[in-house]
């Protein structure tokens, strides 16, 4: 179910295109072209789905590990549920926080006009777009957390 939701989100709803080395991107999906949902929320939804897919893989590995373990090393049901919640939060929170804390819609056009590594004016013709201010938290801390 999660893989189908992620596929629908990435291929139909959002269709995100990251821009490297710029910290940002644009999208051409249905949610982006209709303009019903702000850009930071569409990208946050994408990050939630990708993070939950990674968290689900870790949870499957945890279940496999617990099926092989015997005795005192086996976790009880409450501990497993708490670990599931913690894994989902750990995999989803950095991306969601980065989109909510580091997004400044008023600076996006300024960042496009003053981009140091080339001309990004073409992005205005591609649909909805977003760029983030390059900061230590976004470039160093976020990749470490994810």
Chimera marker file (.cmm) of the C-alpha trace (Angstrom):
<marker_set name="trace">
<marker id="1" x="0.000" y="0.000" z="0.000" r="1" g="1" b="0" radius="0.5"/>
<marker id="2" x="2.807" y="2.377" z="0.919" r="1" g="1" b="0" radius="0.5"/>
<marker id="3" x="4.660" y="1.640" z="-2.312" r="1" g="1" b="0" radius="0.5"/>
<marker id="4" x="1.503" y="2.282" z="-4.341" r="1" g="1" b="0" radius="0.5"/>
<marker id="5" x="0.876" y="5.567" z="-2.509" r="1" g="1" b="0" radius="0.5"/>
<marker id="6" x="4.467" y="6.632" z="-3.098" r="1" g="1" b="0" radius="0.5"/>
<marker id="7" x="4.226" y="5.708" z="-6.785" r="1" g="1" b="0" radius="0.5"/>
<marker id="8" x="0.993" y="7.661" z="-7.253" r="1" g="1" b="0" radius="0.5"/>
<marker id="9" x="2.489" y="10.629" z="-5.430" r="1" g="1" b="0" radius="0.5"/>
<marker id="10" x="5.742" y="10.673" z="-7.402" r="1" g="1" b="0" radius="0.5"/>
<marker id="11" x="4.303" y="9.906" z="-10.843" r="1" g="1" b="0" radius="0.5"/>
<marker id="12" x="0.926" y="11.641" z="-10.841" r="1" g="1" b="0" radius="0.5"/>
<marker id="13" x="0.357" y="14.007" z="-7.944" r="1" g="1" b="0" radius="0.5"/>
<marker id="14" x="3.685" y="15.805" z="-7.563" r="1" g="1" b="0" radius="0.5"/>
<marker id="15" x="6.326" y="14.698" z="-10.104" r="1" g="1" b="0" radius="0.5"/>
<marker id="16" x="9.180" y="16.419" z="-8.245" r="1" g="1" b="0" radius="0.5"/>
<marker id="17" x="12.407" y="17.427" z="-9.992" r="1" g="1" b="0" radius="0.5"/>
<marker id="18" x="15.286" y="18.227" z="-7.620" r="1" g="1" b="0" radius="0.5"/>
<marker id="19" x="17.846" y="20.818" z="-8.660" r="1" g="1" b="0" radius="0.5"/>
<marker id="20" x="21.448" y="20.090" z="-7.767" r="1" g="1" b="0" radius="0.5"/>
<marker id="21" x="23.592" y="21.802" z="-6.460" r="1" g="1" b="0" radius="0.5"/>
<marker id="22" x="20.800" y="24.289" z="-5.764" r="1" g="1" b="0" radius="0.5"/>
<marker id="23" x="18.714" y="23.361" z="-2.765" r="1" g="1" b="0" radius="0.5"/>
<marker id="24" x="15.274" y="23.278" z="-4.292" r="1" g="1" b="0" radius="0.5"/>
<marker id="25" x="13.221" y="21.943" z="-7.129" r="1" g="1" b="0" radius="0.5"/>
<marker id="26" x="10.108" y="22.208" z="-9.200" r="1" g="1" b="0" radius="0.5"/>
<marker id="27" x="7.164" y="19.963" z="-9.894" r="1" g="1" b="0" radius="0.5"/>
<marker id="28" x="4.728" y="19.298" z="-12.723" r="1" g="1" b="0" radius="0.5"/>
<marker id="29" x="2.205" y="16.948" z="-11.123" r="1" g="1" b="0" radius="0.5"/>
<marker id="30" x="-1.520" y="17.451" z="-10.701" r="1" g="1" b="0" radius="0.5"/>
<marker id="31" x="-1.235" y="18.952" z="-7.222" r="1" g="1" b="0" radius="0.5"/>
<marker id="32" x="1.365" y="21.415" z="-8.452" r="1" g="1" b="0" radius="0.5"/>
<marker id="33" x="-0.373" y="22.507" z="-11.645" r="1" g="1" b="0" radius="0.5"/>
<marker id="34" x="-3.765" y="22.923" z="-10.009" r="1" g="1" b="0" radius="0.5"/>
<marker id="35" x="-2.145" y="25.048" z="-7.306" r="1" g="1" b="0" radius="0.5"/>
<marker id="36" x="-4.409" y="23.628" z="-4.620" r="1" g="1" b="0" radius="0.5"/>
<marker id="37" x="-1.571" y="22.708" z="-2.277" r="1" g="1" b="0" radius="0.5"/>
<marker id="38" x="1.434" y="24.946" z="-1.479" r="1" g="1" b="0" radius="0.5"/>
<marker id="39" x="4.804" y="23.706" z="-2.729" r="1" g="1" b="0" radius="0.5"/>
<marker id="40" x="6.354" y="23.045" z="0.662" r="1" g="1" b="0" radius="0.5"/>
<marker id="41" x="3.469" y="20.735" z="1.583" r="1" g="1" b="0" radius="0.5"/>
<marker id="42" x="3.637" y="18.758" z="-1.645" r="1" g="1" b="0" radius="0.5"/>
<marker id="43" x="7.360" y="18.192" z="-1.145" r="1" g="1" b="0" radius="0.5"/>
<marker id="44" x="6.800" y="17.411" z="2.552" r="1" g="1" b="0" radius="0.5"/>
<marker id="45" x="4.279" y="14.743" z="1.537" r="1" g="1" b="0" radius="0.5"/>
<marker id="46" x="6.870" y="13.249" z="-0.790" r="1" g="1" b="0" radius="0.5"/>
<marker id="47" x="9.443" y="13.227" z="2.010" r="1" g="1" b="0" radius="0.5"/>
<marker id="48" x="6.938" y="11.590" z="4.383" r="1" g="1" b="0" radius="0.5"/>
<marker id="49" x="6.222" y="8.787" z="1.910" r="1" g="1" b="0" radius="0.5"/>
<marker id="50" x="9.884" y="8.163" z="1.108" r="1" g="1" b="0" radius="0.5"/>
<marker id="51" x="10.787" y="8.295" z="4.809" r="1" g="1" b="0" radius="0.5"/>
<marker id="52" x="8.009" y="5.887" z="5.692" r="1" g="1" b="0" radius="0.5"/>
<marker id="53" x="9.190" y="3.481" z="3.006" r="1" g="1" b="0" radius="0.5"/>
<marker id="54" x="12.679" y="3.519" z="4.519" r="1" g="1" b="0" radius="0.5"/>
<marker id="55" x="11.211" y="3.157" z="7.991" r="1" g="1" b="0" radius="0.5"/>
<marker id="56" x="9.097" y="0.212" z="6.849" r="1" g="1" b="0" radius="0.5"/>
<marker id="57" x="12.197" y="-1.551" z="5.568" r="1" g="1" b="0" radius="0.5"/>
<marker id="58" x="13.903" y="-1.057" z="8.930" r="1" g="1" b="0" radius="0.5"/>
<marker id="59" x="10.779" y="-2.324" z="10.725" r="1" g="1" b="0" radius="0.5"/>
<marker id="60" x="10.766" y="-5.458" z="8.531" r="1" g="1" b="0" radius="0.5"/>
<marker id="61" x="14.409" y="-6.063" z="9.422" r="1" g="1" b="0" radius="0.5"/>
<marker id="62" x="13.525" y="-5.597" z="13.104" r="1" g="1" b="0" radius="0.5"/>
<marker id="63" x="10.697" y="-8.148" z="12.858" r="1" g="1" b="0" radius="0.5"/>
<marker id="64" x="12.985" y="-10.605" z="11.092" r="1" g="1" b="0" radius="0.5"/>
<marker id="65" x="15.579" y="-10.126" z="13.808" r="1" g="1" b="0" radius="0.5"/>
<marker id="66" x="12.988" y="-10.656" z="16.528" r="1" g="1" b="0" radius="0.5"/>
<marker id="67" x="11.755" y="-13.870" z="14.932" r="1" g="1" b="0" radius="0.5"/>
<marker id="68" x="15.252" y="-15.333" z="15.236" r="1" g="1" b="0" radius="0.5"/>
<marker id="69" x="16.062" y="-14.078" z="18.743" r="1" g="1" b="0" radius="0.5"/>
<marker id="70" x="15.166" y="-16.151" z="21.790" r="1" g="1" b="0" radius="0.5"/>
<marker id="71" x="14.919" y="-15.528" z="25.485" r="1" g="1" b="0" radius="0.5"/>
<marker id="72" x="15.854" y="-12.291" z="27.168" r="1" g="1" b="0" radius="0.5"/>
<marker id="73" x="16.850" y="-10.484" z="23.943" r="1" g="1" b="0" radius="0.5"/>
<marker id="74" x="13.337" y="-10.681" z="22.519" r="1" g="1" b="0" radius="0.5"/>
<marker id="75" x="11.384" y="-7.402" z="22.771" r="1" g="1" b="0" radius="0.5"/>
<marker id="76" x="7.845" y="-7.336" z="24.117" r="1" g="1" b="0" radius="0.5"/>
<marker id="77" x="4.956" y="-6.007" z="22.005" r="1" g="1" b="0" radius="0.5"/>
<marker id="78" x="4.938" y="-2.533" z="23.608" r="1" g="1" b="0" radius="0.5"/>
<marker id="79" x="8.652" y="-2.058" z="22.937" r="1" g="1" b="0" radius="0.5"/>
<marker id="80" x="8.211" y="-3.089" z="19.315" r="1" g="1" b="0" radius="0.5"/>
<marker id="81" x="5.325" y="-0.616" z="18.860" r="1" g="1" b="0" radius="0.5"/>
<marker id="82" x="7.368" y="2.190" z="20.441" r="1" g="1" b="0" radius="0.5"/>
<marker id="83" x="10.303" y="1.347" z="18.179" r="1" g="1" b="0" radius="0.5"/>
<marker id="84" x="8.011" y="1.450" z="15.130" r="1" g="1" b="0" radius="0.5"/>
<marker id="85" x="6.769" y="4.916" z="16.038" r="1" g="1" b="0" radius="0.5"/>
<marker id="86" x="10.317" y="6.105" z="16.759" r="1" g="1" b="0" radius="0.5"/>
<marker id="87" x="11.602" y="4.751" z="13.436" r="1" g="1" b="0" radius="0.5"/>
<marker id="88" x="8.822" y="6.433" z="11.444" r="1" g="1" b="0" radius="0.5"/>
<marker id="89" x="9.403" y="9.744" z="13.269" r="1" g="1" b="0" radius="0.5"/>
<marker id="90" x="13.184" y="9.548" z="12.802" r="1" g="1" b="0" radius="0.5"/>
<marker id="91" x="12.851" y="8.868" z="9.081" r="1" g="1" b="0" radius="0.5"/>
<marker id="92" x="10.141" y="11.483" z="8.431" r="1" g="1" b="0" radius="0.5"/>
<marker id="93" x="10.872" y="14.363" z="10.805" r="1" g="1" b="0" radius="0.5"/>
<marker id="94" x="14.065" y="15.825" z="9.260" r="1" g="1" b="0" radius="0.5"/>
<marker id="95" x="12.484" y="16.330" z="5.866" r="1" g="1" b="0" radius="0.5"/>
<marker id="96" x="9.250" y="17.717" z="7.263" r="1" g="1" b="0" radius="0.5"/>
<marker id="97" x="11.093" y="20.093" z="9.581" r="1" g="1" b="0" radius="0.5"/>
<marker id="98" x="13.348" y="21.297" z="6.784" r="1" g="1" b="0" radius="0.5"/>
<marker id="99" x="10.370" y="22.134" z="4.572" r="1" g="1" b="0" radius="0.5"/>
<marker id="100" x="8.535" y="23.906" z="7.378" r="1" g="1" b="0" radius="0.5"/>
<marker id="101" x="11.432" y="25.701" z="9.086" r="1" g="1" b="0" radius="0.5"/>
<marker id="102" x="13.742" y="26.632" z="6.229" r="1" g="1" b="0" radius="0.5"/>
<marker id="103" x="11.180" y="27.609" z="3.591" r="1" g="1" b="0" radius="0.5"/>
<marker id="104" x="10.818" y="31.302" z="2.877" r="1" g="1" b="0" radius="0.5"/>
<marker id="105" x="8.548" y="31.913" z="-0.098" r="1" g="1" b="0" radius="0.5"/>
<marker id="106" x="9.512" y="35.565" z="-0.334" r="1" g="1" b="0" radius="0.5"/>
<marker id="107" x="13.175" y="34.732" z="-0.925" r="1" g="1" b="0" radius="0.5"/>
<marker id="108" x="12.654" y="32.165" z="-3.691" r="1" g="1" b="0" radius="0.5"/>
<marker id="109" x="12.693" y="34.671" z="-6.560" r="1" g="1" b="0" radius="0.5"/>
<marker id="110" x="15.666" y="36.465" z="-5.017" r="1" g="1" b="0" radius="0.5"/>
<marker id="111" x="17.574" y="33.184" z="-4.785" r="1" g="1" b="0" radius="0.5"/>
<marker id="112" x="16.816" y="32.409" z="-8.436" r="1" g="1" b="0" radius="0.5"/>
<marker id="113" x="18.000" y="35.831" z="-9.602" r="1" g="1" b="0" radius="0.5"/>
<marker id="114" x="21.204" y="35.719" z="-7.528" r="1" g="1" b="0" radius="0.5"/>
<marker id="115" x="22.164" y="32.072" z="-8.019" r="1" g="1" b="0" radius="0.5"/>
<marker id="116" x="25.965" y="31.896" z="-8.169" r="1" g="1" b="0" radius="0.5"/>
<marker id="117" x="26.418" y="28.748" z="-10.266" r="1" g="1" b="0" radius="0.5"/>
<marker id="118" x="24.423" y="29.604" z="-13.376" r="1" g="1" b="0" radius="0.5"/>
<marker id="119" x="21.164" y="30.979" z="-14.664" r="1" g="1" b="0" radius="0.5"/>
<marker id="120" x="18.064" y="29.519" z="-13.028" r="1" g="1" b="0" radius="0.5"/>
<marker id="121" x="15.554" y="31.867" z="-14.664" r="1" g="1" b="0" radius="0.5"/>
<marker id="122" x="14.273" y="28.967" z="-16.792" r="1" g="1" b="0" radius="0.5"/>
<marker id="123" x="12.677" y="27.415" z="-13.713" r="1" g="1" b="0" radius="0.5"/>
<marker id="124" x="9.946" y="30.056" z="-13.724" r="1" g="1" b="0" radius="0.5"/>
<marker id="125" x="8.562" y="28.563" z="-16.953" r="1" g="1" b="0" radius="0.5"/>
<marker id="126" x="8.473" y="24.961" z="-15.680" r="1" g="1" b="0" radius="0.5"/>
<marker id="127" x="5.678" y="25.217" z="-13.146" r="1" g="1" b="0" radius="0.5"/>
<marker id="128" x="5.721" y="25.660" z="-9.397" r="1" g="1" b="0" radius="0.5"/>
<marker id="129" x="9.169" y="25.919" z="-7.902" r="1" g="1" b="0" radius="0.5"/>
<marker id="130" x="10.863" y="26.350" z="-4.579" r="1" g="1" b="0" radius="0.5"/>
<marker id="131" x="14.419" y="27.155" z="-3.487" r="1" g="1" b="0" radius="0.5"/>
<marker id="132" x="15.840" y="27.116" z="0.011" r="1" g="1" b="0" radius="0.5"/>
<marker id="133" x="18.484" y="29.322" z="1.560" r="1" g="1" b="0" radius="0.5"/>
<marker id="134" x="21.727" y="27.370" z="1.867" r="1" g="1" b="0" radius="0.5"/>
<marker id="135" x="22.499" y="27.097" z="5.579" r="1" g="1" b="0" radius="0.5"/>
<marker id="136" x="24.634" y="24.880" z="7.784" r="1" g="1" b="0" radius="0.5"/>
<marker id="137" x="21.547" y="23.214" z="9.235" r="1" g="1" b="0" radius="0.5"/>
<marker id="138" x="20.188" y="22.352" z="5.810" r="1" g="1" b="0" radius="0.5"/>
<marker id="139" x="23.450" y="21.247" z="4.198" r="1" g="1" b="0" radius="0.5"/>
<marker id="140" x="25.180" y="19.457" z="7.082" r="1" g="1" b="0" radius="0.5"/>
<marker id="141" x="22.706" y="18.546" z="9.817" r="1" g="1" b="0" radius="0.5"/>
<marker id="142" x="19.790" y="17.401" z="7.641" r="1" g="1" b="0" radius="0.5"/>
<marker id="143" x="21.767" y="14.794" z="5.647" r="1" g="1" b="0" radius="0.5"/>
<marker id="144" x="23.255" y="13.435" z="8.871" r="1" g="1" b="0" radius="0.5"/>
<marker id="145" x="19.785" y="13.052" z="10.397" r="1" g="1" b="0" radius="0.5"/>
<marker id="146" x="18.355" y="11.374" z="7.338" r="1" g="1" b="0" radius="0.5"/>
<link id1="1" id2="2" r="1" g="1" b="0" radius="0.2"/>
<link id1="2" id2="3" r="1" g="1" b="0" radius="0.2"/>
<link id1="3" id2="4" r="1" g="1" b="0" radius="0.2"/>
<link id1="4" id2="5" r="1" g="1" b="0" radius="0.2"/>
<link id1="5" id2="6" r="1" g="1" b="0" radius="0.2"/>
<link id1="6" id2="7" r="1" g="1" b="0" radius="0.2"/>
<link id1="7" id2="8" r="1" g="1" b="0" radius="0.2"/>
<link id1="8" id2="9" r="1" g="1" b="0" radius="0.2"/>
<link id1="9" id2="10" r="1" g="1" b="0" radius="0.2"/>
<link id1="10" id2="11" r="1" g="1" b="0" radius="0.2"/>
<link id1="11" id2="12" r="1" g="1" b="0" radius="0.2"/>
<link id1="12" id2="13" r="1" g="1" b="0" radius="0.2"/>
<link id1="13" id2="14" r="1" g="1" b="0" radius="0.2"/>
<link id1="14" id2="15" r="1" g="1" b="0" radius="0.2"/>
<link id1="15" id2="16" r="1" g="1" b="0" radius="0.2"/>
<link id1="16" id2="17" r="1" g="1" b="0" radius="0.2"/>
<link id1="17" id2="18" r="1" g="1" b="0" radius="0.2"/>
<link id1="18" id2="19" r="1" g="1" b="0" radius="0.2"/>
<link id1="19" id2="20" r="1" g="1" b="0" radius="0.2"/>
<link id1="20" id2="21" r="1" g="1" b="0" radius="0.2"/>
<link id1="21" id2="22" r="1" g="1" b="0" radius="0.2"/>
<link id1="22" id2="23" r="1" g="1" b="0" radius="0.2"/>
<link id1="23" id2="24" r="1" g="1" b="0" radius="0.2"/>
<link id1="24" id2="25" r="1" g="1" b="0" radius="0.2"/>
<link id1="25" id2="26" r="1" g="1" b="0" radius="0.2"/>
<link id1="26" id2="27" r="1" g="1" b="0" radius="0.2"/>
<link id1="27" id2="28" r="1" g="1" b="0" radius="0.2"/>
<link id1="28" id2="29" r="1" g="1" b="0" radius="0.2"/>
<link id1="29" id2="30" r="1" g="1" b="0" radius="0.2"/>
<link id1="30" id2="31" r="1" g="1" b="0" radius="0.2"/>
<link id1="31" id2="32" r="1" g="1" b="0" radius="0.2"/>
<link id1="32" id2="33" r="1" g="1" b="0" radius="0.2"/>
<link id1="33" id2="34" r="1" g="1" b="0" radius="0.2"/>
<link id1="34" id2="35" r="1" g="1" b="0" radius="0.2"/>
<link id1="35" id2="36" r="1" g="1" b="0" radius="0.2"/>
<link id1="36" id2="37" r="1" g="1" b="0" radius="0.2"/>
<link id1="37" id2="38" r="1" g="1" b="0" radius="0.2"/>
<link id1="38" id2="39" r="1" g="1" b="0" radius="0.2"/>
<link id1="39" id2="40" r="1" g="1" b="0" radius="0.2"/>
<link id1="40" id2="41" r="1" g="1" b="0" radius="0.2"/>
<link id1="41" id2="42" r="1" g="1" b="0" radius="0.2"/>
<link id1="42" id2="43" r="1" g="1" b="0" radius="0.2"/>
<link id1="43" id2="44" r="1" g="1" b="0" radius="0.2"/>
<link id1="44" id2="45" r="1" g="1" b="0" radius="0.2"/>
<link id1="45" id2="46" r="1" g="1" b="0" radius="0.2"/>
<link id1="46" id2="47" r="1" g="1" b="0" radius="0.2"/>
<link id1="47" id2="48" r="1" g="1" b="0" radius="0.2"/>
<link id1="48" id2="49" r="1" g="1" b="0" radius="0.2"/>
<link id1="49" id2="50" r="1" g="1" b="0" radius="0.2"/>
<link id1="50" id2="51" r="1" g="1" b="0" radius="0.2"/>
<link id1="51" id2="52" r="1" g="1" b="0" radius="0.2"/>
<link id1="52" id2="53" r="1" g="1" b="0" radius="0.2"/>
<link id1="53" id2="54" r="1" g="1" b="0" radius="0.2"/>
<link id1="54" id2="55" r="1" g="1" b="0" radius="0.2"/>
<link id1="55" id2="56" r="1" g="1" b="0" radius="0.2"/>
<link id1="56" id2="57" r="1" g="1" b="0" radius="0.2"/>
<link id1="57" id2="58" r="1" g="1" b="0" radius="0.2"/>
<link id1="58" id2="59" r="1" g="1" b="0" radius="0.2"/>
<link id1="59" id2="60" r="1" g="1" b="0" radius="0.2"/>
<link id1="60" id2="61" r="1" g="1" b="0" radius="0.2"/>
<link id1="61" id2="62" r="1" g="1" b="0" radius="0.2"/>
<link id1="62" id2="63" r="1" g="1" b="0" radius="0.2"/>
<link id1="63" id2="64" r="1" g="1" b="0" radius="0.2"/>
<link id1="64" id2="65" r="1" g="1" b="0" radius="0.2"/>
<link id1="65" id2="66" r="1" g="1" b="0" radius="0.2"/>
<link id1="66" id2="67" r="1" g="1" b="0" radius="0.2"/>
<link id1="67" id2="68" r="1" g="1" b="0" radius="0.2"/>
<link id1="68" id2="69" r="1" g="1" b="0" radius="0.2"/>
<link id1="69" id2="70" r="1" g="1" b="0" radius="0.2"/>
<link id1="70" id2="71" r="1" g="1" b="0" radius="0.2"/>
<link id1="71" id2="72" r="1" g="1" b="0" radius="0.2"/>
<link id1="72" id2="73" r="1" g="1" b="0" radius="0.2"/>
<link id1="73" id2="74" r="1" g="1" b="0" radius="0.2"/>
<link id1="74" id2="75" r="1" g="1" b="0" radius="0.2"/>
<link id1="75" id2="76" r="1" g="1" b="0" radius="0.2"/>
<link id1="76" id2="77" r="1" g="1" b="0" radius="0.2"/>
<link id1="77" id2="78" r="1" g="1" b="0" radius="0.2"/>
<link id1="78" id2="79" r="1" g="1" b="0" radius="0.2"/>
<link id1="79" id2="80" r="1" g="1" b="0" radius="0.2"/>
<link id1="80" id2="81" r="1" g="1" b="0" radius="0.2"/>
<link id1="81" id2="82" r="1" g="1" b="0" radius="0.2"/>
<link id1="82" id2="83" r="1" g="1" b="0" radius="0.2"/>
<link id1="83" id2="84" r="1" g="1" b="0" radius="0.2"/>
<link id1="84" id2="85" r="1" g="1" b="0" radius="0.2"/>
<link id1="85" id2="86" r="1" g="1" b="0" radius="0.2"/>
<link id1="86" id2="87" r="1" g="1" b="0" radius="0.2"/>
<link id1="87" id2="88" r="1" g="1" b="0" radius="0.2"/>
<link id1="88" id2="89" r="1" g="1" b="0" radius="0.2"/>
<link id1="89" id2="90" r="1" g="1" b="0" radius="0.2"/>
<link id1="90" id2="91" r="1" g="1" b="0" radius="0.2"/>
<link id1="91" id2="92" r="1" g="1" b="0" radius="0.2"/>
<link id1="92" id2="93" r="1" g="1" b="0" radius="0.2"/>
<link id1="93" id2="94" r="1" g="1" b="0" radius="0.2"/>
<link id1="94" id2="95" r="1" g="1" b="0" radius="0.2"/>
<link id1="95" id2="96" r="1" g="1" b="0" radius="0.2"/>
<link id1="96" id2="97" r="1" g="1" b="0" radius="0.2"/>
<link id1="97" id2="98" r="1" g="1" b="0" radius="0.2"/>
<link id1="98" id2="99" r="1" g="1" b="0" radius="0.2"/>
<link id1="99" id2="100" r="1" g="1" b="0" radius="0.2"/>
<link id1="100" id2="101" r="1" g="1" b="0" radius="0.2"/>
<link id1="101" id2="102" r="1" g="1" b="0" radius="0.2"/>
<link id1="102" id2="103" r="1" g="1" b="0" radius="0.2"/>
<link id1="103" id2="104" r="1" g="1" b="0" radius="0.2"/>
<link id1="104" id2="105" r="1" g="1" b="0" radius="0.2"/>
<link id1="105" id2="106" r="1" g="1" b="0" radius="0.2"/>
<link id1="106" id2="107" r="1" g="1" b="0" radius="0.2"/>
<link id1="107" id2="108" r="1" g="1" b="0" radius="0.2"/>
<link id1="108" id2="109" r="1" g="1" b="0" radius="0.2"/>
<link id1="109" id2="110" r="1" g="1" b="0" radius="0.2"/>
<link id1="110" id2="111" r="1" g="1" b="0" radius="0.2"/>
<link id1="111" id2="112" r="1" g="1" b="0" radius="0.2"/>
<link id1="112" id2="113" r="1" g="1" b="0" radius="0.2"/>
<link id1="113" id2="114" r="1" g="1" b="0" radius="0.2"/>
<link id1="114" id2="115" r="1" g="1" b="0" radius="0.2"/>
<link id1="115" id2="116" r="1" g="1" b="0" radius="0.2"/>
<link id1="116" id2="117" r="1" g="1" b="0" radius="0.2"/>
<link id1="117" id2="118" r="1" g="1" b="0" radius="0.2"/>
<link id1="118" id2="119" r="1" g="1" b="0" radius="0.2"/>
<link id1="119" id2="120" r="1" g="1" b="0" radius="0.2"/>
<link id1="120" id2="121" r="1" g="1" b="0" radius="0.2"/>
<link id1="121" id2="122" r="1" g="1" b="0" radius="0.2"/>
<link id1="122" id2="123" r="1" g="1" b="0" radius="0.2"/>
<link id1="123" id2="124" r="1" g="1" b="0" radius="0.2"/>
<link id1="124" id2="125" r="1" g="1" b="0" radius="0.2"/>
<link id1="125" id2="126" r="1" g="1" b="0" radius="0.2"/>
<link id1="126" id2="127" r="1" g="1" b="0" radius="0.2"/>
<link id1="127" id2="128" r="1" g="1" b="0" radius="0.2"/>
<link id1="128" id2="129" r="1" g="1" b="0" radius="0.2"/>
<link id1="129" id2="130" r="1" g="1" b="0" radius="0.2"/>
<link id1="130" id2="131" r="1" g="1" b="0" radius="0.2"/>
<link id1="131" id2="132" r="1" g="1" b="0" radius="0.2"/>
<link id1="132" id2="133" r="1" g="1" b="0" radius="0.2"/>
<link id1="133" id2="134" r="1" g="1" b="0" radius="0.2"/>
<link id1="134" id2="135" r="1" g="1" b="0" radius="0.2"/>
<link id1="135" id2="136" r="1" g="1" b="0" radius="0.2"/>
<link id1="136" id2="137" r="1" g="1" b="0" radius="0.2"/>
<link id1="137" id2="138" r="1" g="1" b="0" radius="0.2"/>
<link id1="138" id2="139" r="1" g="1" b="0" radius="0.2"/>
<link id1="139" id2="140" r="1" g="1" b="0" radius="0.2"/>
<link id1="140" id2="141" r="1" g="1" b="0" radius="0.2"/>
<link id1="141" id2="142" r="1" g="1" b="0" radius="0.2"/>
<link id1="142" id2="143" r="1" g="1" b="0" radius="0.2"/>
<link id1="143" id2="144" r="1" g="1" b="0" radius="0.2"/>
<link id1="144" id2="145" r="1" g="1" b="0" radius="0.2"/>
<link id1="145" id2="146" r="1" g="1" b="0" radius="0.2"/>
</marker_set>
